[in-house]
Amino acid sequence: MDHNSRSVLTVTDLHKKFKKNHVLNGLNLEVARNEIHGLVGLNGAGKTTTIECISGLKSFSSGSVRVMDIHPSNLHSAGGRFAVVFDTPCIHPNLTVHEAMEYALLTCGSKEPVSINELEEKLGIALYRKYKIKNLSLGNRRRTSIAQALIGRPEFIILDEPFSSLDAGGVDDLIELIRELNKNSGTTFLLASHQLPYLEKICTNISILHKGLISLSVSINELFGMENTKAVINTDKKERTLEVLSGIPGISLNNNNHSEGITVELSGITTAQLNRELISHDINVYELIRKRPSLDSVFRKITGGTAHV
Amino acid sequence: MSRTGLFTALRAESFILFKSRIIWVLLALPSLVSIIKMGLIKFSNITKGGNIPDTGYGYLVDGLLLSFTLTYLLFLCYSAYSFAIDCDRGITRNNVIRSISRKEIISAKYIILLITALVSLLITLSVTWAAAGLLWELGPVIEEGYQIIGVPEIKEEISLGLKLALIPLPASIALGLFFSVISKTAIQAISLSVGAGLILDVLKTFFENFQYYIFSSFQPSFFDNSYLNDVQRIVSGYSDVLIDERIHRLNMLVPVPEALFLFFLTLTIIKRRNL
Protein backbone atom coordinates (compact mmCIF):
# COMPACT_ATOMS: atom_id res chain seq x y z
CA MET A 1 0.00 0.00 0.00
CA ASP A 2 1.52 3.30 -1.05
CA HIS A 3 0.45 5.84 1.55
CA ASN A 4 2.18 8.70 -0.24
CA SER A 5 0.80 8.24 -3.74
CA ARG A 6 -0.65 11.43 -5.20
CA SER A 7 -4.08 10.05 -5.95
CA VAL A 8 -6.41 8.85 -3.24
CA LEU A 9 -8.99 7.74 -5.77
CA THR A 10 -8.51 6.42 -9.28
CA VAL A 11 -11.51 5.26 -11.26
CA THR A 12 -10.78 3.94 -14.74
CA ASP A 13 -13.32 3.05 -17.42
CA LEU A 14 -16.04 2.20 -14.92
CA HIS A 15 -19.15 0.59 -16.37
CA LYS A 16 -22.28 -0.19 -14.41
CA LYS A 17 -25.66 -1.27 -15.67
CA PHE A 18 -28.94 -2.11 -13.99
CA LYS A 19 -30.56 -4.77 -16.19
CA LYS A 20 -30.46 -3.08 -19.63
CA ASN A 21 -30.00 0.44 -18.33
CA HIS A 22 -26.40 1.65 -18.56
CA VAL A 23 -25.81 4.04 -15.68
CA LEU A 24 -22.06 4.45 -15.95
CA ASN A 25 -20.47 4.25 -19.39
CA GLY A 26 -16.72 4.23 -18.90
CA LEU A 27 -16.38 6.75 -16.10
CA ASN A 28 -12.88 8.05 -15.37
CA LEU A 29 -12.22 10.03 -12.21
CA GLU A 30 -9.13 10.93 -10.30
CA VAL A 31 -9.03 12.66 -6.94
CA ALA A 32 -5.63 13.84 -5.80
CA ARG A 33 -4.50 14.06 -2.18
CA ASN A 34 -5.56 17.27 -0.35
CA GLU A 35 -8.21 18.14 -2.94
CA ILE A 36 -11.77 19.13 -2.16
CA HIS A 37 -13.30 17.60 -5.23
CA GLY A 38 -16.89 18.26 -6.23
CA LEU A 39 -18.82 15.68 -8.22
CA VAL A 40 -21.85 17.26 -9.82
CA GLY A 41 -24.54 15.85 -12.03
CA LEU A 42 -28.25 16.00 -12.72
CA ASN A 43 -30.66 13.87 -10.71
CA GLY A 44 -30.18 10.27 -11.77
CA ALA A 45 -26.82 11.01 -13.40
CA GLY A 46 -25.20 8.26 -11.34
CA LYS A 47 -23.46 10.16 -8.55
CA THR A 48 -24.68 7.85 -5.78
CA THR A 49 -24.08 4.75 -7.93
CA THR A 50 -20.51 5.94 -8.53
CA ILE A 51 -20.02 6.37 -4.78
CA GLU A 52 -21.50 2.94 -4.08
CA CYS A 53 -19.15 1.34 -6.61
CA ILE A 54 -16.18 3.23 -5.15
CA SER A 55 -17.13 2.10 -1.63
CA GLY A 56 -17.46 -1.56 -2.64
CA LEU A 57 -21.16 -1.66 -1.82
CA LYS A 58 -22.24 -2.36 -5.38
CA SER A 59 -20.48 -4.48 -7.93
CA PHE A 60 -19.65 -2.97 -11.32
CA SER A 61 -19.73 -4.49 -14.79
CA SER A 62 -16.17 -3.56 -15.74
CA GLY A 63 -13.42 -1.08 -15.05
CA SER A 64 -11.07 -0.49 -12.19
CA VAL A 65 -11.41 1.37 -8.90
CA ARG A 66 -8.63 1.97 -6.39
CA VAL A 67 -9.23 3.87 -3.17
CA MET A 68 -5.89 4.72 -1.56
CA ASP A 69 -4.50 1.83 -3.58
CA ILE A 70 -7.05 -0.59 -2.13
CA HIS A 71 -9.70 -2.48 -4.10
CA PRO A 72 -13.23 -1.48 -3.01
CA SER A 73 -14.00 -4.99 -1.72
CA ASN A 74 -11.14 -4.70 0.80
CA LEU A 75 -11.78 -1.21 2.11
CA HIS A 76 -12.28 -2.54 5.65
CA SER A 77 -8.53 -3.19 5.65
CA ALA A 78 -7.83 0.55 5.26
CA GLY A 79 -7.97 0.84 9.05
CA GLY A 80 -10.46 3.69 9.07
CA ARG A 81 -8.46 5.89 6.68
CA PHE A 82 -11.50 6.12 4.40
CA ALA A 83 -15.06 7.12 5.31
CA VAL A 84 -18.29 7.77 3.48
CA VAL A 85 -21.26 9.82 4.66
CA PHE A 86 -24.32 8.77 2.69
CA ASP A 87 -27.23 11.01 1.77
CA THR A 88 -29.46 9.17 4.27
CA PRO A 89 -27.88 9.05 7.72
CA CYS A 90 -26.95 5.42 8.46
CA ILE A 91 -27.32 5.26 12.24
CA HIS A 92 -29.14 2.88 14.56
CA PRO A 93 -32.32 4.82 15.43
CA ASN A 94 -32.66 3.48 18.98
CA LEU A 95 -29.23 4.64 20.11
CA THR A 96 -28.66 8.03 21.69
CA VAL A 97 -26.29 10.43 19.94
CA HIS A 98 -23.56 9.58 22.45
CA GLU A 99 -24.12 5.84 22.04
CA ALA A 100 -24.02 6.25 18.26
CA MET A 101 -20.66 7.93 18.68
CA GLU A 102 -19.46 5.11 20.97
CA TYR A 103 -20.55 2.62 18.31
CA ALA A 104 -18.64 4.57 15.67
CA LEU A 105 -15.58 4.55 17.93
CA LEU A 106 -15.87 0.76 18.24
CA THR A 107 -16.08 0.25 14.49
CA CYS A 108 -13.89 3.06 13.13
CA GLY A 109 -10.84 0.85 12.87
CA SER A 110 -8.49 3.68 13.81
CA LYS A 111 -5.74 3.45 16.40
CA GLU A 112 -5.85 7.18 17.14
CA PRO A 113 -9.48 8.20 17.12
CA VAL A 114 -10.73 11.69 17.87
CA SER A 115 -12.39 12.14 21.26
CA ILE A 116 -16.17 11.79 21.17
CA ASN A 117 -16.75 14.95 23.22
CA GLU A 118 -14.54 17.01 20.90
CA LEU A 119 -16.50 15.87 17.85
CA GLU A 120 -19.86 16.39 19.51
CA GLU A 121 -18.84 19.96 20.34
CA LYS A 122 -17.42 20.62 16.89
CA LEU A 123 -20.51 19.35 15.06
CA GLY A 124 -22.93 21.09 17.42
CA ILE A 125 -24.57 17.89 18.65
CA ALA A 126 -23.31 18.01 22.26
CA LEU A 127 -26.67 19.39 23.36
CA TYR A 128 -28.44 16.35 21.98
CA ARG A 129 -26.03 13.71 23.27
CA LYS A 130 -28.75 12.01 25.35
CA TYR A 131 -31.39 12.21 22.62
CA LYS A 132 -32.27 9.10 20.66
CA ILE A 133 -31.37 9.29 16.98
CA LYS A 134 -34.99 8.61 15.98
CA ASN A 135 -36.06 11.76 17.86
CA LEU A 136 -33.57 14.06 16.11
CA SER A 137 -34.24 16.31 13.14
CA LEU A 138 -32.80 15.15 9.83
CA GLY A 139 -30.22 17.92 10.01
CA ASN A 140 -28.95 16.78 13.40
CA ARG A 141 -28.95 13.16 12.26
CA ARG A 142 -26.76 14.26 9.39
CA ARG A 143 -24.42 16.10 11.76
CA THR A 144 -24.17 12.93 13.89
CA SER A 145 -23.49 10.90 10.78
CA ILE A 146 -20.68 13.28 9.79
CA ALA A 147 -19.28 13.16 13.35
CA GLN A 148 -19.27 9.36 13.15
CA ALA A 149 -17.31 9.49 9.91
CA LEU A 150 -14.71 11.82 11.39
CA ILE A 151 -14.03 9.81 14.52
CA GLY A 152 -11.35 7.64 12.90
CA ARG A 153 -9.40 10.64 11.48
CA PRO A 154 -9.94 9.49 7.87
CA GLU A 155 -7.60 10.73 5.19
CA PHE A 156 -10.25 10.59 2.51
CA ILE A 157 -13.94 11.27 3.01
CA ILE A 158 -16.76 11.02 0.51
CA LEU A 159 -19.86 13.04 1.33
CA ASP A 160 -22.99 12.27 -0.66
CA GLU A 161 -25.32 15.29 -0.77
CA PRO A 162 -23.62 16.84 2.27
CA PHE A 163 -25.68 20.03 2.34
CA SER A 164 -29.15 18.56 1.99
CA SER A 165 -31.37 18.97 5.06
CA LEU A 166 -28.90 21.34 6.74
CA ASP A 167 -30.02 24.85 7.65
CA ALA A 168 -27.98 27.89 6.55
CA GLY A 169 -25.94 27.85 9.77
CA GLY A 170 -25.36 24.12 9.41
CA VAL A 171 -24.11 24.56 5.84
CA ASP A 172 -21.70 27.31 6.94
CA ASP A 173 -20.43 25.17 9.83
CA LEU A 174 -19.93 22.20 7.51
CA ILE A 175 -18.11 24.27 4.90
CA GLU A 176 -15.90 25.68 7.65
CA LEU A 177 -15.24 22.20 9.04
CA ILE A 178 -14.33 20.79 5.60
CA ARG A 179 -11.95 23.70 4.98
CA GLU A 180 -10.36 23.31 8.40
CA LEU A 181 -9.86 19.54 8.05
CA ASN A 182 -8.49 20.00 4.55
CA LYS A 183 -6.08 22.71 5.64
CA ASN A 184 -4.96 21.42 9.03
CA SER A 185 -5.16 17.64 8.63
CA GLY A 186 -4.75 17.36 4.88
CA THR A 187 -8.04 15.46 4.59
CA THR A 188 -9.17 14.89 1.01
CA PHE A 189 -12.87 15.27 0.23
CA LEU A 190 -15.11 14.14 -2.60
CA LEU A 191 -18.42 15.96 -2.36
CA ALA A 192 -21.25 14.70 -4.54
CA SER A 193 -23.95 17.31 -4.71
CA HIS A 194 -26.12 19.39 -6.95
CA GLN A 195 -25.97 22.39 -4.61
CA LEU A 196 -23.66 24.19 -7.01
CA PRO A 197 -23.20 27.52 -5.16
CA TYR A 198 -21.91 25.67 -2.08
CA LEU A 199 -19.55 23.52 -4.14
CA GLU A 200 -18.31 26.63 -5.91
CA LYS A 201 -17.47 28.16 -2.52
CA ILE A 202 -15.46 25.27 -1.22
CA CYS A 203 -14.14 22.97 -3.96
CA THR A 204 -10.67 23.08 -5.44
CA ASN A 205 -11.70 20.79 -8.29
CA ILE A 206 -14.92 19.95 -10.06
CA SER A 207 -16.02 16.96 -12.12
CA ILE A 208 -19.27 17.02 -14.02
CA LEU A 209 -20.99 13.67 -14.41
CA HIS A 210 -23.28 13.53 -17.41
CA LYS A 211 -24.71 10.57 -19.29
CA GLY A 212 -22.60 8.11 -17.32
CA LEU A 213 -19.34 9.85 -18.10
CA ILE A 214 -17.22 12.58 -16.56
CA SER A 215 -17.79 15.32 -19.13
CA LEU A 216 -15.46 17.76 -17.46
CA SER A 217 -12.88 17.47 -14.69
CA VAL A 218 -10.98 20.66 -13.95
CA SER A 219 -9.69 22.85 -11.15
CA ILE A 220 -12.10 25.54 -10.04
CA ASN A 221 -9.79 28.26 -11.45
CA GLU A 222 -9.70 26.58 -14.84
CA LEU A 223 -13.46 26.29 -14.71
CA PHE A 224 -13.92 30.01 -14.13
CA GLY A 225 -11.52 30.79 -16.96
CA MET A 226 -13.64 28.79 -19.37
CA GLU A 227 -16.27 31.46 -19.84
CA ASN A 228 -16.09 35.20 -20.54
CA THR A 229 -16.81 37.54 -17.67
CA LYS A 230 -20.17 39.24 -17.76
CA ALA A 231 -21.05 42.73 -16.59
CA VAL A 232 -24.31 44.52 -15.88
CA ILE A 233 -24.33 48.27 -16.58
CA ASN A 234 -26.82 50.95 -15.55
CA THR A 235 -26.35 54.44 -16.97
CA ASP A 236 -28.30 57.67 -17.48
CA LYS A 237 -28.46 57.25 -21.29
CA LYS A 238 -29.48 53.74 -22.22
CA GLU A 239 -29.70 54.16 -26.02
CA ARG A 240 -26.42 56.06 -26.22
CA THR A 241 -24.76 53.42 -24.02
CA LEU A 242 -25.86 50.62 -26.33
CA GLU A 243 -24.55 52.56 -29.30
CA VAL A 244 -21.15 53.10 -27.62
CA LEU A 245 -20.89 49.53 -26.42
CA SER A 246 -21.51 48.14 -29.89
CA GLY A 247 -18.46 50.03 -31.07
CA ILE A 248 -16.05 48.76 -28.41
CA PRO A 249 -13.98 45.70 -29.44
CA GLY A 250 -14.12 42.76 -27.01
CA ILE A 251 -17.68 43.50 -25.95
CA SER A 252 -20.68 41.51 -27.02
CA LEU A 253 -24.16 42.52 -26.07
CA ASN A 254 -26.43 39.84 -24.68
CA ASN A 255 -29.83 39.46 -26.22
CA ASN A 256 -32.00 40.62 -23.37
CA ASN A 257 -34.49 43.38 -22.72
CA HIS A 258 -32.03 45.27 -20.48
CA SER A 259 -34.79 45.83 -17.94
CA GLU A 260 -32.35 45.41 -15.04
CA GLY A 261 -29.44 47.02 -16.83
CA ILE A 262 -27.46 46.21 -19.94
CA THR A 263 -25.76 42.81 -19.77
CA VAL A 264 -22.56 42.41 -21.76
CA GLU A 265 -19.86 39.78 -22.13
CA LEU A 266 -16.30 41.03 -21.73
CA SER A 267 -13.46 39.46 -23.65
CA GLY A 268 -10.03 41.04 -23.33
CA ILE A 269 -11.37 44.15 -21.67
CA THR A 270 -11.68 44.90 -17.97
CA THR A 271 -14.59 46.56 -16.20
CA ALA A 272 -12.33 49.50 -15.35
CA GLN A 273 -11.50 50.05 -19.04
CA LEU A 274 -15.19 49.80 -19.90
CA ASN A 275 -16.05 52.36 -17.23
CA ARG A 276 -13.43 54.80 -18.58
CA GLU A 277 -14.74 54.33 -22.13
CA LEU A 278 -18.33 55.14 -21.13
CA ILE A 279 -17.31 58.23 -19.13
CA SER A 280 -15.23 59.47 -22.07
CA HIS A 281 -18.48 59.44 -24.10
CA ASP A 282 -20.13 61.61 -21.47
CA ILE A 283 -22.25 58.80 -20.07
CA ASN A 284 -22.83 58.73 -16.32
CA VAL A 285 -22.37 55.20 -15.00
CA TYR A 286 -24.66 54.51 -12.04
CA GLU A 287 -23.81 50.87 -11.68
CA LEU A 288 -21.25 48.52 -13.19
CA ILE A 289 -21.39 44.98 -11.75
CA ARG A 290 -18.85 42.37 -12.77
CA LYS A 291 -20.39 38.90 -12.85
CA ARG A 292 -17.92 36.05 -12.45
CA PRO A 293 -18.69 32.94 -14.52
CA SER A 294 -20.44 30.44 -12.26
CA LEU A 295 -20.32 26.69 -11.93
CA ASP A 296 -24.03 26.79 -12.63
CA SER A 297 -23.56 28.33 -16.08
CA VAL A 298 -20.84 25.83 -17.04
CA PHE A 299 -22.95 23.00 -15.70
CA ARG A 300 -26.00 24.12 -17.66
CA LYS A 301 -23.93 24.45 -20.82
CA ILE A 302 -22.63 20.89 -20.50
CA THR A 303 -25.75 19.13 -19.31
CA GLY A 304 -28.36 21.31 -20.93
CA GLY A 305 -30.26 21.04 -17.68
CA THR A 306 -30.71 22.86 -14.45
CA ALA A 307 -29.18 21.97 -11.17
CA HIS A 308 -31.37 22.11 -8.10
CA VAL A 309 -30.10 24.99 -6.02
CA MET B 1 -11.15 -12.95 7.92
CA SER B 2 -8.86 -11.24 10.46
CA ARG B 3 -9.00 -11.78 14.21
CA THR B 4 -9.14 -8.00 14.81
CA GLY B 5 -12.03 -7.58 12.38
CA LEU B 6 -14.00 -10.44 13.93
CA PHE B 7 -13.32 -9.11 17.43
CA THR B 8 -14.50 -5.62 16.38
CA ALA B 9 -17.59 -7.15 14.79
CA LEU B 10 -18.36 -9.15 17.94
CA ARG B 11 -18.03 -6.05 20.12
CA ALA B 12 -20.19 -3.98 17.76
CA GLU B 13 -22.83 -6.69 17.57
CA SER B 14 -23.06 -7.13 21.35
CA PHE B 15 -23.11 -3.33 21.80
CA ILE B 16 -26.21 -3.03 19.63
CA LEU B 17 -27.90 -6.11 21.10
CA PHE B 18 -27.47 -4.98 24.71
CA LYS B 19 -28.65 -1.44 23.93
CA SER B 20 -31.86 -2.69 22.36
CA ARG B 21 -35.03 -3.95 24.08
CA ILE B 22 -35.17 -7.03 21.86
CA ILE B 23 -32.67 -8.75 24.16
CA TRP B 24 -35.34 -8.88 26.90
CA VAL B 25 -37.83 -10.42 24.50
CA LEU B 26 -35.30 -13.02 23.40
CA LEU B 27 -34.25 -13.91 26.93
CA ALA B 28 -37.47 -13.60 28.90
CA LEU B 29 -40.44 -14.26 26.61
CA PRO B 30 -40.08 -18.08 26.32
CA SER B 31 -39.79 -18.46 30.11
CA LEU B 32 -42.73 -16.16 30.68
CA VAL B 33 -44.96 -18.08 28.27
CA SER B 34 -43.94 -21.38 29.86
CA ILE B 35 -44.76 -20.06 33.38
CA ILE B 36 -48.14 -18.77 32.19
CA LYS B 37 -48.98 -22.12 30.61
CA MET B 38 -48.02 -24.07 33.73
CA GLY B 39 -49.95 -21.63 35.92
CA LEU B 40 -53.05 -22.06 33.77
CA ILE B 41 -52.75 -25.86 33.95
CA LYS B 42 -52.41 -25.75 37.73
CA PHE B 43 -55.41 -23.41 37.97
CA SER B 44 -57.42 -25.71 35.72
CA ASN B 45 -56.45 -28.78 37.85
CA ILE B 46 -57.56 -27.01 41.02
CA THR B 47 -60.89 -25.95 39.54
CA LYS B 48 -61.52 -29.54 38.34
CA GLY B 49 -61.39 -30.69 41.95
CA GLY B 50 -57.81 -31.88 42.24
CA ASN B 51 -58.61 -35.46 41.13
CA ILE B 52 -56.07 -35.34 38.33
CA PRO B 53 -52.72 -36.78 39.54
CA ASP B 54 -49.93 -34.18 39.65
CA THR B 55 -47.17 -35.77 37.59
CA GLY B 56 -44.87 -32.74 37.88
CA TYR B 57 -42.22 -33.83 35.41
CA GLY B 58 -44.84 -34.21 32.67
CA TYR B 59 -45.91 -30.58 33.10
CA LEU B 60 -42.28 -29.49 33.33
CA VAL B 61 -41.40 -31.09 29.99
CA ASP B 62 -44.62 -29.75 28.50
CA GLY B 63 -43.57 -26.23 29.57
CA LEU B 64 -40.08 -26.80 28.22
CA LEU B 65 -41.47 -27.98 24.90
CA LEU B 66 -43.51 -24.82 24.47
CA SER B 67 -40.73 -22.47 25.56
CA PHE B 68 -38.10 -24.24 23.44
CA THR B 69 -40.40 -24.14 20.40
CA LEU B 70 -40.93 -20.43 20.96
CA THR B 71 -37.19 -19.85 21.43
CA TYR B 72 -36.43 -21.60 18.14
CA LEU B 73 -39.00 -19.59 16.25
CA LEU B 74 -37.91 -16.32 17.92
CA PHE B 75 -34.27 -16.90 17.08
CA LEU B 76 -35.04 -17.99 13.53
CA CYS B 77 -36.94 -14.74 13.01
CA TYR B 78 -34.44 -12.56 14.86
CA SER B 79 -31.47 -13.96 12.97
CA ALA B 80 -33.34 -13.25 9.72
CA TYR B 81 -34.21 -9.75 10.91
CA SER B 82 -30.82 -8.93 12.40
CA PHE B 83 -28.72 -8.55 9.25
CA ALA B 84 -31.58 -7.39 7.01
CA ILE B 85 -32.48 -4.49 9.30
CA ASP B 86 -28.83 -3.41 9.48
CA CYS B 87 -28.85 -3.29 5.68
CA ASP B 88 -32.13 -1.34 5.64
CA ARG B 89 -30.66 1.22 8.04
CA GLY B 90 -27.35 1.41 6.19
CA ILE B 91 -25.35 0.33 9.25
CA THR B 92 -23.74 -2.54 7.34
CA ARG B 93 -22.56 -0.05 4.69
CA ASN B 94 -20.60 1.95 7.22
CA ASN B 95 -19.14 -1.12 8.88
CA VAL B 96 -17.83 -2.72 5.68
CA ILE B 97 -16.20 0.55 4.68
CA ARG B 98 -14.66 1.29 8.07
CA SER B 99 -13.21 -1.86 9.56
CA ILE B 100 -15.25 -5.06 9.29
CA SER B 101 -15.51 -7.40 6.31
CA ARG B 102 -18.84 -8.84 5.20
CA LYS B 103 -17.81 -12.32 6.34
CA GLU B 104 -16.83 -11.00 9.76
CA ILE B 105 -20.20 -9.30 10.15
CA ILE B 106 -22.07 -12.55 9.42
CA SER B 107 -19.74 -14.65 11.58
CA ALA B 108 -20.09 -12.23 14.51
CA LYS B 109 -23.86 -12.25 14.19
CA TYR B 110 -23.86 -16.05 14.13
CA ILE B 111 -21.69 -16.33 17.24
CA ILE B 112 -23.62 -13.71 19.21
CA LEU B 113 -27.00 -15.20 18.25
CA LEU B 114 -25.86 -18.69 19.17
CA ILE B 115 -24.61 -17.54 22.58
CA THR B 116 -27.79 -15.52 23.21
CA ALA B 117 -29.97 -18.48 22.20
CA LEU B 118 -28.07 -20.79 24.56
CA VAL B 119 -28.42 -18.28 27.40
CA SER B 120 -32.12 -17.93 26.62
CA LEU B 121 -32.59 -21.72 26.70
CA LEU B 122 -30.65 -21.94 29.96
CA ILE B 123 -32.87 -19.26 31.54
CA THR B 124 -35.96 -21.02 30.21
CA LEU B 125 -34.79 -24.34 31.60
CA SER B 126 -34.03 -22.89 35.05
CA VAL B 127 -37.19 -20.81 35.29
CA THR B 128 -39.48 -23.58 34.03
CA TRP B 129 -37.88 -26.15 36.31
CA ALA B 130 -38.20 -23.83 39.31
CA ALA B 131 -41.83 -22.98 38.47
CA ALA B 132 -42.73 -26.66 37.99
CA GLY B 133 -41.07 -27.45 41.35
CA LEU B 134 -43.17 -24.78 43.03
CA LEU B 135 -46.44 -25.87 41.43
CA TRP B 136 -46.09 -29.66 41.58
CA GLU B 137 -44.10 -32.29 43.34
CA LEU B 138 -41.32 -33.48 41.06
CA GLY B 139 -41.35 -37.12 41.97
CA PRO B 140 -41.43 -40.53 40.30
CA VAL B 141 -44.31 -41.64 38.08
CA ILE B 142 -46.54 -43.85 40.24
CA GLU B 143 -49.55 -45.73 38.98
CA GLU B 144 -51.82 -47.76 41.21
CA GLY B 145 -49.21 -47.70 43.97
CA TYR B 146 -46.38 -48.94 41.76
CA GLN B 147 -43.44 -46.84 40.65
CA ILE B 148 -43.35 -46.96 36.86
CA ILE B 149 -40.38 -44.70 36.33
CA GLY B 150 -38.01 -43.30 38.96
CA VAL B 151 -36.60 -39.75 39.27
CA PRO B 152 -33.04 -40.64 38.07
CA GLU B 153 -34.48 -42.27 34.92
CA ILE B 154 -36.79 -39.28 34.34
CA LYS B 155 -33.88 -36.85 34.67
CA GLU B 156 -31.82 -39.00 32.31
CA GLU B 157 -34.60 -38.96 29.70
CA ILE B 158 -35.11 -35.19 30.06
CA SER B 159 -31.37 -34.63 29.74
CA LEU B 160 -31.26 -36.75 26.54
CA GLY B 161 -34.33 -34.97 25.16
CA LEU B 162 -32.78 -31.56 25.81
CA LYS B 163 -29.45 -32.56 24.23
CA LEU B 164 -31.20 -33.83 21.11
CA ALA B 165 -33.34 -30.69 20.96
CA LEU B 166 -30.26 -28.46 21.22
CA ILE B 167 -28.39 -30.01 18.29
CA PRO B 168 -30.54 -28.33 15.56
CA LEU B 169 -30.10 -24.85 17.13
CA PRO B 170 -27.00 -23.79 15.07
CA ALA B 171 -28.74 -24.89 11.86
CA SER B 172 -31.86 -22.95 12.76
CA ILE B 173 -29.89 -19.73 13.31
CA ALA B 174 -27.87 -20.34 10.13
CA LEU B 175 -31.17 -20.71 8.24
CA GLY B 176 -32.32 -17.36 9.65
CA LEU B 177 -29.10 -15.66 8.55
CA PHE B 178 -29.46 -17.25 5.13
CA PHE B 179 -32.97 -15.77 4.82
CA SER B 180 -31.52 -12.47 5.99
CA VAL B 181 -28.93 -12.22 3.22
CA ILE B 182 -31.25 -13.30 0.42
CA SER B 183 -33.98 -10.82 1.44
CA LYS B 184 -34.11 -7.26 0.20
CA THR B 185 -35.77 -5.84 3.31
CA ALA B 186 -36.17 -6.76 6.97
CA ILE B 187 -39.91 -7.30 6.54
CA GLN B 188 -39.26 -9.72 3.69
CA ALA B 189 -36.71 -11.57 5.83
CA ILE B 190 -39.10 -11.98 8.76
CA SER B 191 -41.98 -13.08 6.51
CA LEU B 192 -39.72 -15.57 4.82
CA SER B 193 -38.45 -17.03 8.09
CA VAL B 194 -41.90 -17.30 9.73
CA GLY B 195 -43.45 -18.66 6.54
CA ALA B 196 -40.69 -21.10 5.68
CA GLY B 197 -40.30 -22.18 9.32
CA LEU B 198 -43.96 -23.02 9.72
CA ILE B 199 -44.36 -24.53 6.24
CA LEU B 200 -41.35 -26.79 6.88
CA ASP B 201 -42.90 -27.76 10.19
CA VAL B 202 -46.29 -28.60 8.68
CA LEU B 203 -45.04 -30.29 5.53
CA LYS B 204 -42.17 -32.35 6.85
CA THR B 205 -44.39 -35.40 7.45
CA PHE B 206 -45.15 -35.40 3.72
CA PHE B 207 -41.48 -36.05 3.09
CA GLU B 208 -41.92 -39.42 4.85
CA ASN B 209 -38.51 -40.96 5.66
CA PHE B 210 -36.70 -38.11 3.95
CA GLN B 211 -37.93 -35.76 6.72
CA TYR B 212 -35.23 -37.18 9.00
CA TYR B 213 -32.60 -35.68 6.74
CA ILE B 214 -33.89 -32.17 7.41
CA PHE B 215 -32.57 -30.64 10.63
CA SER B 216 -35.88 -28.99 11.50
CA SER B 217 -37.48 -32.41 12.02
CA PHE B 218 -35.53 -32.66 15.26
CA GLN B 219 -36.16 -29.24 16.72
CA PRO B 220 -39.06 -28.62 19.08
CA SER B 221 -41.93 -27.55 16.87
CA PHE B 222 -45.52 -26.39 16.89
CA PHE B 223 -47.00 -29.01 14.64
CA ASP B 224 -44.83 -32.07 14.91
CA ASN B 225 -42.62 -33.45 17.60
CA SER B 226 -39.04 -33.98 18.57
CA TYR B 227 -37.67 -36.49 21.06
CA LEU B 228 -38.52 -33.95 23.77
CA ASN B 229 -42.17 -34.61 22.93
CA ASP B 230 -41.62 -38.34 23.44
CA VAL B 231 -39.94 -37.54 26.77
CA GLN B 232 -43.01 -35.60 27.79
CA ARG B 233 -45.13 -38.71 27.19
CA ILE B 234 -42.63 -41.01 28.96
CA VAL B 235 -42.46 -38.87 32.10
CA SER B 236 -46.24 -38.51 32.10
CA GLY B 237 -46.54 -42.27 32.44
CA TYR B 238 -47.49 -43.24 28.88
CA SER B 239 -46.26 -46.71 27.98
CA ASP B 240 -46.77 -46.54 24.19
CA VAL B 241 -43.67 -44.48 23.41
CA LEU B 242 -41.45 -46.09 20.81
CA ILE B 243 -37.82 -45.06 20.79
CA ASP B 244 -36.27 -45.37 17.33
CA GLU B 245 -32.48 -45.52 17.66
CA ARG B 246 -32.03 -44.74 13.96
CA ILE B 247 -33.87 -41.45 14.34
CA HIS B 248 -31.72 -40.55 17.37
CA ARG B 249 -28.62 -41.21 15.32
CA LEU B 250 -29.90 -39.00 12.51
CA ASN B 251 -30.83 -36.33 15.09
CA MET B 252 -27.17 -36.25 16.12
CA LEU B 253 -25.70 -36.46 12.62
CA VAL B 254 -27.92 -34.39 10.32
CA PRO B 255 -28.19 -30.88 11.89
CA VAL B 256 -24.46 -30.10 12.21
CA PRO B 257 -23.45 -30.52 8.54
CA GLU B 258 -26.63 -28.69 7.52
CA ALA B 259 -25.72 -25.81 9.86
CA LEU B 260 -22.25 -25.65 8.28
CA PHE B 261 -23.71 -25.83 4.77
CA LEU B 262 -26.19 -22.99 5.45
CA PHE B 263 -23.52 -20.88 7.16
CA PHE B 264 -21.02 -21.18 4.29
CA LEU B 265 -23.77 -20.65 1.73
CA THR B 266 -24.66 -17.43 3.57
CA LEU B 267 -21.00 -16.34 3.52
CA THR B 268 -20.81 -17.00 -0.22
CA ILE B 269 -23.96 -14.99 -0.93
CA ILE B 270 -22.98 -12.05 1.26
CA LYS B 271 -19.67 -11.74 -0.57
CA ARG B 272 -21.48 -10.82 -3.79
CA ARG B 273 -24.59 -9.08 -2.47
CA ASN B 274 -25.15 -5.38 -3.10
CA LEU B 275 -25.41 -3.48 0.17
Interface residues (C-beta under 8 A of the other chain):
Chain A: E52 S55 G56 L57 K58 S59 N74 L75 H76 S77 G79 G80 F82 A83 V84 F86 T88 P89 C90 I91 H92 P93 N94 L95 E99 E102 Y103 A104 L106 T107 C108 G109 Q148 G152
Chain B: S2 G5 T8 R11 A12 F15 I16 K19 S20 R21 R89 G90 I91 R93 N94 N95 V96 I97 R98 S99 I100 S101 E104 R272 N274 L275
